[in-house]
């Protein structure tokens, strides 16, 4: 693969973009957008603008949309399966660990924060069910934030 604009030259460290000696060009920032407030008002953002901006710069729009779409589909499927399975601590822990890592990687800060609670040592079934519902609402908020950022889901 040859050199393309925007790629870093490993010898000089230059990207060939608007760099001034000793100063690097700052990447464009994705503006933080608020999700319309509904009956459920989280105390955290649905989508981290920094992580989302990085993914938007690195991925093709189709790949970006497919990634978020698949994440939301799999998350909802896992949550529905967890609700129908017998309440076991291992199920909650694995679900939380998987969801927290993936959500964090995709900039879904709100979902990552809720998912961390699934990993608690002793999670009563009523709290587990409440967290599942909160996570499902978080998926809806993430979808709204992605649509507002013009990601075609």
Backbone as CSV, one residue per row, in Angstrom:
resi,resn,N_x,N_y,N_z,CA_x,CA_y,CA_z,C_x,C_y,C_z
1,UNK,0.849,-1.161,0.000,0.000,0.000,0.000,0.897,1.227,0.000
2,UNK,0.619,2.160,-0.882,1.426,3.362,-1.008,1.002,4.447,-0.040
3,UNK,1.699,5.539,-0.105,1.418,6.682,0.761,0.148,7.381,0.291
4,UNK,-0.720,7.708,1.240,-1.938,8.465,0.944,-1.941,9.703,1.826
5,UNK,-2.601,10.784,1.388,-2.689,11.974,2.237,-3.299,11.612,3.587
6,UNK,-2.736,12.170,4.636,-3.230,11.909,5.974,-2.482,10.794,6.691
7,UNK,-1.715,9.986,5.928,-0.954,8.913,6.560,0.315,9.503,7.169
8,UNK,0.751,8.957,8.267,1.942,9.457,8.953,3.183,8.842,8.313
9,UNK,4.152,9.693,7.991,5.439,9.243,7.483,6.252,8.781,8.690
10,UNK,6.576,7.488,8.753,7.261,6.938,9.915,8.660,7.516,10.108
11,UNK,9.280,7.997,9.022,10.631,8.554,9.144,10.610,9.950,9.764
12,UNK,9.658,10.785,9.346,9.662,12.175,9.807,8.582,12.469,10.832
13,UNK,7.579,11.583,10.929,6.478,11.821,11.850,5.433,12.760,11.283
14,UNK,5.628,13.206,10.067,4.711,14.168,9.453,3.543,13.450,8.797
15,UNK,2.390,14.073,8.835,1.224,13.534,8.133,1.079,14.175,6.769
16,UNK,1.874,15.195,6.491,1.751,15.893,5.229,0.586,16.877,5.247
17,UNK,-0.137,16.917,6.343,-1.256,17.845,6.467,-0.768,19.157,7.051
18,UNK,-1.643,20.018,7.381,-1.347,21.352,7.881,-0.574,21.343,9.190
19,UNK,0.646,20.914,9.146,1.461,20.937,10.353,2.450,22.083,10.281
20,UNK,2.589,22.782,11.360,3.572,23.840,11.491,4.653,23.269,12.387
21,UNK,5.884,23.687,12.212,6.974,23.126,13.015,6.629,23.076,14.486
22,UNK,6.687,21.876,15.036,6.451,21.680,16.459,4.984,21.676,16.856
23,UNK,4.094,21.957,15.916,2.665,21.960,16.232,1.960,21.027,15.270
24,UNK,1.122,20.187,15.798,0.355,19.282,14.956,-1.020,19.866,14.713
25,UNK,-1.531,19.599,13.544,-2.890,20.043,13.249,-3.847,19.280,14.154
26,UNK,-4.804,19.969,14.701,-5.760,19.295,15.572,-6.850,18.669,14.716
27,UNK,-7.262,17.435,15.062,-8.307,16.778,14.288,-9.634,17.501,14.496
28,UNK,-10.487,17.444,13.487,-11.790,18.087,13.655,-12.561,17.415,14.774
29,UNK,-13.239,18.196,15.566,-14.001,17.673,16.689,-15.459,17.483,16.286
30,UNK,-16.037,16.391,16.742,-17.454,16.161,16.534,-18.179,16.925,17.628
31,UNK,-19.081,17.816,17.254,-19.757,18.588,18.300,-20.599,17.684,19.191
32,UNK,-20.576,17.994,20.487,-21.404,17.232,21.423,-22.853,17.590,21.154
33,UNK,-23.660,16.587,20.961,-25.066,16.824,20.692,-25.882,16.232,21.812
34,UNK,-26.875,16.936,22.183,-27.706,16.424,23.265,-28.830,15.577,22.695
35,UNK,-29.171,14.554,23.427,-30.274,13.687,23.047,-31.542,14.302,23.620
36,UNK,-32.618,14.349,22.834,-33.846,14.920,23.373,-34.232,14.222,24.672
37,UNK,-34.552,14.992,25.688,-34.910,14.427,26.988,-36.324,13.883,26.943
38,UNK,-36.468,12.670,27.434,-37.771,12.022,27.518,-38.034,11.736,28.983
39,UNK,-38.889,10.769,29.241,-39.184,10.437,30.631,-37.961,9.853,31.335
40,UNK,-37.058,9.267,30.566,-35.838,8.690,31.127,-34.695,9.660,30.856
41,UNK,-34.125,10.252,31.874,-33.056,11.223,31.714,-31.790,10.708,32.391
42,UNK,-30.859,10.166,31.622,-29.643,9.632,32.231,-28.725,10.747,32.703
43,UNK,-27.856,10.406,33.620,-26.894,11.381,34.128,-25.571,11.251,33.382
44,UNK,-25.567,10.637,32.218,-24.357,10.429,31.443,-24.696,10.573,29.962
45,UNK,-23.707,10.872,29.136,-23.977,11.006,27.700,-24.198,9.635,27.061
46,UNK,-25.051,9.604,26.060,-25.286,8.349,25.351,-24.095,8.009,24.465
47,UNK,-23.413,9.027,23.962,-22.324,8.817,23.014,-21.184,9.778,23.323
48,UNK,-20.000,9.226,23.566,-18.822,10.054,23.846,-18.351,10.698,22.547
49,UNK,-18.356,12.021,22.450,-18.007,12.687,21.200,-16.574,12.430,20.742
50,UNK,-15.650,12.282,21.676,-14.255,12.058,21.305,-14.072,10.691,20.644
51,UNK,-14.584,9.653,21.294,-14.462,8.297,20.733,-15.223,8.189,19.422
52,UNK,-16.427,8.742,19.392,-17.223,8.695,18.173,-16.516,9.437,17.036
53,UNK,-15.929,10.591,17.337,-15.210,11.348,16.313,-14.044,10.562,15.741
54,UNK,-13.324,9.856,16.611,-12.206,9.032,16.149,-12.700,7.910,15.243
55,UNK,-13.758,7.225,15.666,-14.308,6.144,14.834,-14.817,6.675,13.502
56,UNK,-15.433,7.841,13.523,-15.969,8.426,12.289,-14.836,8.761,11.325
57,UNK,-13.699,9.216,11.851,-12.563,9.519,10.980,-11.914,8.248,10.433
58,UNK,-11.905,7.185,11.232,-11.191,5.973,10.842,-11.997,5.024,9.970
59,UNK,-13.325,5.029,10.140,-14.153,4.045,9.457,-14.992,4.673,8.353
60,UNK,-15.229,3.898,7.342,-16.158,4.273,6.287,-17.551,4.406,6.909
61,UNK,-18.376,5.299,6.403,-19.713,5.521,6.969,-20.544,4.237,7.030
62,UNK,-20.448,3.404,6.012,-21.206,2.156,5.993,-20.719,1.211,7.086
63,UNK,-19.411,1.104,7.236,-18.835,0.234,8.265,-19.202,0.758,9.655
64,UNK,-19.145,2.069,9.825,-19.507,2.675,11.099,-20.959,2.352,11.459
65,UNK,-21.853,2.563,10.514,-23.277,2.283,10.748,-23.500,0.800,11.024
66,UNK,-22.854,-0.067,10.246,-23.002,-1.517,10.451,-22.493,-1.942,11.824
67,UNK,-21.398,-1.338,12.274,-20.819,-1.674,13.573,-21.783,-1.333,14.706
68,UNK,-22.322,-0.121,14.681,-23.267,0.282,15.728,-24.572,-0.515,15.640
69,UNK,-25.035,-0.759,14.422,-26.281,-1.520,14.247,-26.135,-2.924,14.829
70,UNK,-25.015,-3.569,14.532,-24.781,-4.931,15.036,-24.608,-4.929,16.558
71,UNK,-23.920,-3.923,17.084,-23.757,-3.805,18.532,-25.120,-3.692,19.214
72,UNK,-25.980,-2.837,18.713,-27.305,-2.659,19.310,-28.147,-3.933,19.187
73,UNK,-28.074,-4.582,18.034,-28.851,-5.822,17.827,-28.389,-6.907,18.787
74,UNK,-27.077,-7.107,18.882,-26.530,-8.141,19.765,-26.803,-7.818,21.239
75,UNK,-26.688,-6.545,21.593,-26.932,-6.152,22.980,-28.374,-6.443,23.366
76,UNK,-29.303,-6.058,22.525,-30.715,-6.319,22.825,-31.002,-7.820,22.891
77,UNK,-30.405,-8.581,21.988,-30.606,-10.036,21.986,-30.086,-10.654,23.278
78,UNK,-28.901,-10.236,23.699,-28.315,-10.769,24.933,-29.143,-10.390,26.158
79,UNK,-29.646,-9.169,26.182,-30.455,-8.723,27.319,-31.767,-9.501,27.400
80,UNK,-32.407,-9.714,26.258,-33.656,-10.484,26.242,-33.391,-11.921,26.695
81,UNK,-32.286,-12.509,26.230,-31.939,-13.876,26.642,-31.657,-13.932,28.140
82,UNK,-30.999,-12.915,28.670,-30.682,-12.886,30.100,-31.952,-12.773,30.940
83,UNK,-32.941,-12.036,30.448,-34.207,-11.924,31.183,-34.950,-13.246,31.240
84,UNK,-34.801,-14.048,30.186,-35.515,-15.330,30.113,-34.735,-16.479,30.741
85,UNK,-33.473,-16.250,31.069,-32.646,-17.305,31.670,-32.809,-17.258,33.182
86,UNK,-32.517,-18.367,33.849,-32.536,-18.335,35.310,-31.509,-17.318,35.815
87,UNK,-31.866,-16.599,36.852,-30.975,-15.573,37.402,-29.754,-16.229,38.028
88,UNK,-28.615,-16.032,37.417,-27.355,-16.553,37.927,-26.338,-15.439,37.913
89,UNK,-25.492,-15.411,38.910,-24.489,-14.353,39.007,-23.531,-14.392,37.826
90,UNK,-23.181,-15.604,37.365,-22.257,-15.712,36.237,-22.825,-15.059,34.984
91,UNK,-24.121,-15.235,34.743,-24.770,-14.652,33.567,-24.655,-13.134,33.626
92,UNK,-24.958,-12.558,34.766,-24.892,-11.105,34.929,-23.462,-10.606,34.769
93,UNK,-22.508,-11.314,35.350,-21.112,-10.884,35.288,-20.590,-10.913,33.849
94,UNK,-20.827,-12.008,33.134,-20.358,-12.129,31.747,-21.050,-11.101,30.860
95,UNK,-22.357,-10.941,31.046,-23.100,-9.950,30.272,-22.531,-8.554,30.511
96,UNK,-22.319,-8.208,31.759,-21.785,-6.898,32.097,-20.388,-6.671,31.557
97,UNK,-19.549,-7.681,31.695,-18.163,-7.553,31.236,-18.110,-7.355,29.719
98,UNK,-18.860,-8.166,28.989,-18.894,-8.068,27.524,-19.452,-6.725,27.083
99,UNK,-20.570,-6.347,27.660,-21.222,-5.102,27.282,-20.366,-3.888,27.643
100,UNK,-19.770,-3.903,28.807,-18.944,-2.762,29.235,-17.763,-2.557,28.285
101,UNK,-17.089,-3.633,27.934,-15.936,-3.516,27.041,-16.303,-3.035,25.649
102,UNK,-17.333,-3.631,25.079,-17.732,-3.259,23.726,-18.301,-1.850,23.690
103,UNK,-19.150,-1.522,24.641,-19.740,-0.183,24.687,-18.653,0.874,24.874
104,UNK,-17.699,0.597,25.725,-16.610,1.540,25.930,-15.797,1.763,24.669
105,UNK,-15.531,0.684,23.944,-14.769,0.785,22.710,-15.507,1.613,21.652
106,UNK,-16.836,1.546,21.666,-17.631,2.264,20.672,-18.055,3.658,21.140
107,UNK,-17.649,4.041,22.338,-17.989,5.366,22.824,-19.383,5.471,23.405
108,UNK,-20.021,4.336,23.653,-21.356,4.331,24.261,-21.174,4.426,25.773
109,UNK,-20.805,5.612,26.223,-20.414,5.827,27.612,-21.515,5.464,28.597
110,UNK,-22.736,5.807,28.276,-23.854,5.513,29.167,-24.052,4.021,29.357
111,UNK,-23.995,3.273,28.260,-24.169,1.824,28.359,-23.005,1.180,29.108
112,UNK,-21.807,1.664,28.882,-20.642,1.110,29.585,-20.768,1.329,31.088
113,UNK,-21.278,2.480,31.452,-21.424,2.800,32.878,-22.466,1.889,33.546
114,UNK,-23.583,1.679,32.884,-24.614,0.793,33.434,-24.110,-0.646,33.461
115,UNK,-23.407,-1.053,32.409,-22.913,-2.431,32.317,-21.960,-2.772,33.456
116,UNK,-21.227,-1.792,33.932,-20.301,-2.044,35.039,-21.051,-2.522,36.279
117,UNK,-22.286,-2.094,36.438,-23.074,-2.510,37.599,-23.463,-3.987,37.532
118,UNK,-23.526,-4.562,36.337,-23.828,-5.986,36.197,-22.737,-6.846,36.826
119,UNK,-21.555,-6.296,36.921,-20.415,-7.069,37.408,-20.299,-7.091,38.930
120,UNK,-21.262,-6.532,39.622,-21.231,-6.514,41.092,-21.191,-7.942,41.635
121,UNK,-20.561,-8.104,42.781,-20.423,-9.424,43.401,-21.764,-10.110,43.645
122,UNK,-22.651,-9.415,44.279,-23.943,-10.001,44.614,-25.040,-9.077,44.088
123,UNK,-25.676,-9.505,43.026,-26.681,-8.673,42.374,-28.049,-9.326,42.556
124,UNK,-28.924,-8.713,43.360,-30.258,-9.285,43.543,-31.022,-9.309,42.209
125,UNK,-31.918,-10.270,42.076,-32.648,-10.423,40.817,-33.438,-9.165,40.453
126,UNK,-34.021,-8.494,41.444,-34.783,-7.281,41.139,-33.870,-6.193,40.574
127,UNK,-32.657,-6.070,41.118,-31.703,-5.077,40.594,-31.231,-5.475,39.213
128,UNK,-31.017,-6.779,39.002,-30.607,-7.277,37.689,-31.655,-6.902,36.643
129,UNK,-32.922,-7.162,36.931,-33.993,-6.848,35.977,-34.094,-5.344,35.730
130,UNK,-33.900,-4.546,36.773,-33.925,-3.083,36.613,-32.762,-2.615,35.729
131,UNK,-31.589,-3.233,35.905,-30.439,-2.874,35.071,-30.662,-3.265,33.615
132,UNK,-31.300,-4.400,33.388,-31.609,-4.807,32.009,-32.518,-3.769,31.362
133,UNK,-33.554,-3.337,32.071,-34.463,-2.331,31.528,-33.735,-1.003,31.281
134,UNK,-32.866,-0.622,32.210,-32.101,0.613,32.052,-31.167,0.522,30.839
135,UNK,-30.585,-0.636,30.636,-29.697,-0.843,29.491,-30.482,-0.796,28.184
136,UNK,-31.673,-1.376,28.166,-32.507,-1.304,26.962,-32.878,0.142,26.640
137,UNK,-33.192,0.935,27.665,-33.467,2.362,27.440,-32.207,3.076,26.940
138,UNK,-31.059,2.675,27.470,-29.791,3.244,27.013,-29.527,2.952,25.546
139,UNK,-29.939,1.769,25.082,-29.804,1.427,23.655,-30.646,2.380,22.804
140,UNK,-31.838,2.685,23.284,-32.719,3.613,22.562,-32.100,5.009,22.511
141,UNK,-31.514,5.446,23.621,-30.850,6.752,23.648,-29.631,6.787,22.725
142,UNK,-28.890,5.688,22.687,-27.735,5.603,21.798,-28.188,5.693,20.345
143,UNK,-29.260,4.988,20.011,-29.797,5.075,18.647,-30.162,6.511,18.289
144,UNK,-30.811,7.205,19.208,-31.208,8.594,18.961,-29.978,9.472,18.758
145,UNK,-28.954,9.281,19.575,-27.726,10.073,19.441,-27.038,9.791,18.109
146,UNK,-27.045,8.538,17.682,-26.419,8.180,16.401,-27.200,8.775,15.239
147,UNK,-28.499,8.738,15.308,-29.317,9.347,14.241,-29.081,10.863,14.188
148,UNK,-28.972,11.469,15.356,-28.707,12.911,15.413,-27.336,13.239,14.824
149,UNK,-26.388,12.300,14.932,-25.051,12.469,14.356,-25.024,12.016,12.889
150,UNK,-26.193,11.740,12.344,-26.353,11.366,10.935,-25.700,10.027,10.590
151,UNK,-25.818,9.068,11.485,-25.385,7.711,11.211,-26.623,6.947,10.780
152,UNK,-26.591,6.392,9.576,-27.751,5.698,9.026,-27.867,4.308,9.635
153,UNK,-28.771,4.177,10.586,-29.008,2.864,11.197,-30.127,2.233,10.443
